[in-house]
Amino acid sequence: MLNPDAKLNFFVFSDDGPQAPTRNGYGEGLIISGEKDRNVVVLSADLTESTRSEAFAQKFPERFFECGVAEQNMAATAAGLGVSGKIPFISSYATFSPGRNWEQIRTTIAYNDSNVKIAGHHTGISTGPDGATHQATEDIAIMRAMPNMRVIVPCDAVEAKKATVASAKIWGPVYLRFQRDKTPVFTTEQTPFAPGKAETFWESKRPKVLIIGCGPILRTALVAAKELEKEKIESIVLNVHTVKPLDEEKIVSLAKKCGSVVTVEEHQVNGGLGGAVAEVLSRRAPVPMEFIGLQNVFGESGLPSQLLEKYGMSMPHIKTAVKKVLKRKR
């Protein structure tokens, strides 16, 4: 059953429901934020259309800066704007920002607590045919380790819009993670979203396993939960869109209630959402855990669906992980 307290309207199990890349939500959120606050500015590293910064550039040309193929310069420029009263968003592929300019982000933005929002695009292996060089699968790890940094991973285009708007209101550095490929839109404008607050998207009557996910792959976790219900395996699915700071109280409470945990992310299992959850539970509520994500390997070129299946992140693999962790629990 869907959590009755959430009052959500999902398109979770509809194969013909709306689809959109989460990067679209970023573009929409920029416009909303720009209309609300004249201090919002946007910088791009020669990827204006691909990162969905184009609409902002057209509507607010005086507040848009094309930095060219120079992510390091873009980060340093934004750092200056961020300590000067502006709210800069910097946009590029995540393999380049925060990949290429990590040191500039660390030293000029995070170290100075500059009010910069870093939008990393084309993340995960769903980037598909572009291959391993453009599939950012380590970005959560390198950003959540950075002091002063917040990390938000929206699950669909609607939540991406909300996350973008919310980040403009947060003082200090924020990393926003977006994907290229179209994915199901399964939340609505009424779906609760607040940075730092995890939301229960599925809750059975007698749950025995807690499935924690972030990003569009969360929808796959919800489908897995429904299929497991048919096999009398009851669960809770938690949307942890904010990987840093984690909603520790909710994660610990539900982990104690269920007694076992499976984390699901389109990222390396080392240092990502799963690692963050394990760090918390090892201190406060040790329970058996399994991790869905890239298992210390790079991706390759291929269709997103093919890659997710090959690297163990499809719905059947989530079901298998749940059954595995339940055996360990017993």
Secondary structure as GFF3:
##gff-version 3
##sequence-region A 1 330
A	DSSP	beta_strand	19	20	.	.	.	ID=ss1
A	DSSP	alpha_helix	22	36	.	.	.	ID=ss2
A	DSSP	beta_strand	40	44	.	.	.	ID=ss3
A	DSSP	alpha_helix	54	59	.	.	.	ID=ss4
A	DSSP	three_ten_helix	61	63	.	.	.	ID=ss5
A	DSSP	beta_strand	64	66	.	.	.	ID=ss6
A	DSSP	alpha_helix	71	82	.	.	.	ID=ss7
A	DSSP	beta_strand	87	93	.	.	.	ID=ss8
A	DSSP	alpha_helix	102	104	.	.	.	ID=ss9
A	DSSP	pi_helix	105	110	.	.	.	ID=ss10
A	DSSP	beta_strand	117	121	.	.	.	ID=ss11
A	DSSP	three_ten_helix	125	130	.	.	.	ID=ss12
A	DSSP	three_ten_helix	132	134	.	.	.	ID=ss13
A	DSSP	alpha_helix	139	144	.	.	.	ID=ss14
A	DSSP	beta_strand	150	152	.	.	.	ID=ss15
A	DSSP	alpha_helix	157	168	.	.	.	ID=ss16
A	DSSP	beta_strand	174	177	.	.	.	ID=ss17
A	DSSP	beta_strand	183	184	.	.	.	ID=ss18
A	DSSP	beta_strand	199	203	.	.	.	ID=ss19
A	DSSP	beta_strand	209	213	.	.	.	ID=ss20
A	DSSP	alpha_helix	217	230	.	.	.	ID=ss21
A	DSSP	beta_strand	235	239	.	.	.	ID=ss22
A	DSSP	beta_strand	242	244	.	.	.	ID=ss23
A	DSSP	alpha_helix	248	258	.	.	.	ID=ss24
A	DSSP	beta_strand	261	268	.	.	.	ID=ss25
A	DSSP	alpha_helix	273	284	.	.	.	ID=ss26
A	DSSP	beta_strand	289	294	.	.	.	ID=ss27
A	DSSP	alpha_helix	304	310	.	.	.	ID=ss28
A	DSSP	alpha_helix	315	329	.	.	.	ID=ss29
###
